[in-house]
Amino acid sequence: MQCGIHSTGSFDARFIAATLVKVQSAMALMQGVQQVSTLLQKESNLMMAISEARMKASSIASVAWAT
């Protein structure tokens, strides 16, 4: 047996099962990473909107103070 393959050419069921577990684990990990990435992007967009609002408020306050 070499790399989970019998001399007949059929795959070993244990090898396939172990490989599927590894693939499913990798997929779950990637899904978690994608969720974290999405949350960070949303937070980043929110922080940019807050920063933009602060700059607009500061500009309005500067204009109001000057007049």
N, C-alpha and C positions, 0 to 999 in steps of 0.2 A: 504494500500500500504506500503510495507516494502522494503527499498533499491531500489526503482524504479520498483518493480515487483508487478503486479496486482494479485489479488486472483485467476485469471484464469491461471496464469503462463506466460502470455505474458509480454514482456518488454515494458515499457513506452518509446515512441519515443523521448520525451524530455530528458529522462535520457540517452538514447543511444547517442543522438546528443551531449549532454554535455560531455559525456565520450569520444566520438570521438574527440572533440575539445581539450580535455586535452591530449589525446594520440598524436594528431598531434602537439600540442605545445611541448610536451616532445621530440618528434622525431626531430623537428626543432632545439630545444635547443641542443640535442645530436649531430646533424649534425654540428652546429656551433662550439661546443667544439672539435669535430674531426678535423674540418678545422684549428682551432687555433693550435691544437696539431701537425698537419702535418706541418704547417708553422714554428712552433718552432723547430721541428725536422730538417727541411731543414736548418734553420738558424744555429742550433747546428752543423750540418754536415759541413756547410760552415766555421764556426768558427774553427772547428777542422782541416779542410784542410788548412786554413790560418795559424794556429798555427804550423802545421807540416811543411809548406813551410818556415815559419820564422826560425824554428829550423834547417832545412836543409841549409838554406842560412847562418845562423850563423856558422854552422859547416864548410861549404865551406870557409867562410871568415876566420875562425880560422886557417884552414889548409893553406890557401893562405898567411896569415899573418906570420905564423910560418916558411914558406919556403923562 
